[in-house]
Amino acid sequence: MAWVTFDLSAGRHLGRLAICLYLAAGGAAAQEGPGAGRLDDQEISISLTLPPDIVDVTWEWVGFQTPKDAIVVTDPGSYTLTFGNDGTVTLQADCNRGVTSYVLSQDNRITLDPIATTRMMCDEGSLEHVFTSNLERVSSFFQLEGDLLLEQPFDSGTLRFRPASAEPQP
């Protein structure tokens, strides 16, 4: 016998749906006595994933917009990130490489863990620290006209990315 676990981080409604589907499929074995309340040898886990057109794509950072300022990245190929299906993000931050992990929750919410990077000294004028520090503050994502937008909380900033194979927009 094994306990059935439900990952309810996907939200209360999805968790309830998973339980209902599991029970409707006959997953619960009716028992009496010491094992009562247990489910048979199956485990259910609900997890959210990024849309397939975001995963395993190298995204180039093209800009950062805040309510007060805008940064246009002159060399987007030097600032990239790639989301993996396994919950990892690999990135290029100018002359440094980095890695982190991400967690998704309902309503396009995303959380990035602190980024571990190499410690090369990049050229003067590098946006390396602006890039990595703002990525760590991201709280949601969406796509617009083929671009990936990562937003910070309270409309404090938006990082815009394009697929690496995309041509610059005029």
C-alpha positions in Angstrom: 0.0 0.0 0.0 1.1 3.6 -0.7 -0.3 6.9 0.2 -1.6 9.0 -2.7 -0.1 12.4 -2.7 -1.6 15.4 -4.4 0.5 18.4 -5.3 -2.0 21.2 -4.5 0.3 24.0 -5.5 -1.5 24.0 -8.8 -4.5 25.4 -7.0 -7.4 24.2 -4.9 -9.6 23.5 -7.9 -7.1 21.4 -9.8 -6.3 19.4 -6.7 -10.0 18.6 -6.1 -10.3 17.7 -9.8 -7.4 15.2 -9.5 -9.0 13.6 -6.4 -12.4 13.3 -8.2 -10.9 11.8 -11.3 -8.8 9.4 -9.3 -11.8 8.2 -7.2 -14.0 8.0 -10.3 -11.5 5.8 -12.0 -11.7 3.3 -9.1 -8.4 4.3 -7.6 -9.5 4.0 -4.0 -9.8 0.6 -2.5 -12.5 0.4 0.1 -11.0 -0.8 3.3 -11.8 -1.3 6.9 -9.5 -1.7 9.9 -5.9 -0.5 10.3 -5.5 0.4 6.6 -8.7 2.4 6.3 -8.2 5.7 4.6 -5.3 4.5 2.4 -5.5 4.3 -1.4 -4.0 1.5 -3.5 -0.5 1.4 -4.9 -0.8 4.5 -7.1 0.5 8.0 -6.7 -1.0 11.1 -8.3 0.9 14.3 -8.8 -0.3 17.4 -10.6 2.4 19.7 -11.9 2.2 22.7 -14.1 4.5 23.1 -17.1 5.5 25.9 -19.4 3.9 26.0 -22.8 5.9 23.9 -25.3 6.8 27.0 -27.4 8.7 28.5 -24.4 10.6 25.4 -23.3 13.9 24.4 -24.9 14.0 27.7 -26.8 16.9 30.1 -26.4 15.5 33.5 -25.6 17.5 36.7 -26.2 16.9 39.7 -23.8 15.9 42.7 -25.9 14.8 45.2 -23.3 13.6 46.1 -19.8 10.8 48.5 -19.1 9.9 50.1 -15.8 7.4 52.8 -15.0 10.3 55.3 -15.0 13.0 53.9 -17.4 13.6 51.7 -20.4 16.7 49.8 -21.3 17.3 48.6 -24.9 19.8 45.8 -25.1 22.2 46.5 -27.9 23.6 42.9 -28.0 20.7 40.6 -27.2 22.7 37.5 -28.0 24.9 38.1 -25.0 22.0 37.9 -22.6 20.0 34.7 -23.1 18.0 32.1 -21.1 16.6 28.7 -21.8 13.9 27.0 -19.8 14.1 23.2 -19.5 11.2 20.9 -18.9 13.0 19.7 -15.7 12.5 23.0 -14.0 16.0 24.5 -14.7 17.0 27.7 -16.5 20.4 28.1 -18.1 21.5 31.5 -19.0 24.2 33.6 -20.6 24.8 36.9 -18.8 27.3 38.7 -21.0 30.7 37.0 -20.3 29.2 34.8 -17.6 27.1 31.6 -17.6 24.5 30.8 -15.1 21.9 28.4 -13.9 18.8 28.5 -11.7 15.5 26.7 -11.3 12.0 27.8 -11.6 8.6 26.9 -10.1 5.3 27.5 -11.7 1.9 28.1 -10.0 -1.5 29.0 -11.3 -2.3 32.0 -13.4 1.1 32.1 -15.2 3.0 32.7 -12.0 6.7 31.8 -12.0 9.4 32.0 -9.4 13.1 31.8 -10.1 15.5 30.7 -7.5 18.7 32.7 -6.9 21.0 32.5 -9.9 24.4 30.9 -9.7 26.8 32.4 -12.2 30.5 32.2 -13.1 32.5 35.2 -11.8 34.3 36.5 -14.9 34.9 40.3 -15.0 32.8 41.5 -17.9 33.7 44.6 -19.9 32.7 48.1 -18.7 29.1 48.8 -19.6 27.9 45.2 -19.2 24.3 44.7 -18.2 25.1 41.4 -16.5 24.0 42.5 -13.0 20.9 44.4 -14.2 19.9 41.2 -16.1 20.4 38.7 -13.3 19.1 40.8 -10.5 15.9 41.6 -12.4 15.4 38.0 -13.5 15.4 37.0 -9.8 12.5 39.3 -9.1 10.2 37.9 -11.9 6.8 36.8 -10.7 4.8 36.1 -13.9 5.1 35.4 -17.6 3.2 35.7 -20.8 3.7 35.8 -24.6 3.0 38.7 -26.9 3.6 38.6 -30.7 6.0 35.7 -30.3 8.1 37.4 -27.6 8.3 36.2 -24.0 7.6 38.8 -21.3 8.7 38.2 -17.7 7.1 40.6 -15.3 8.1 41.7 -11.8 5.5 42.2 -9.1 3.3 45.4 -8.9 4.1 46.4 -12.5 7.6 47.4 -11.3 9.3 46.1 -14.5 9.1 43.8 -17.6 11.9 42.0 -19.2 11.2 41.3 -22.9 12.8 38.4 -24.8 12.7 37.2 -28.4 13.5 33.7 -29.7 17.2 33.6 -30.6 16.5 32.8 -34.2 14.1 35.8 -34.6 15.2 38.8 -36.6 15.3 42.2 -34.8 12.1 44.2 -35.1 12.4 47.6 -36.7 
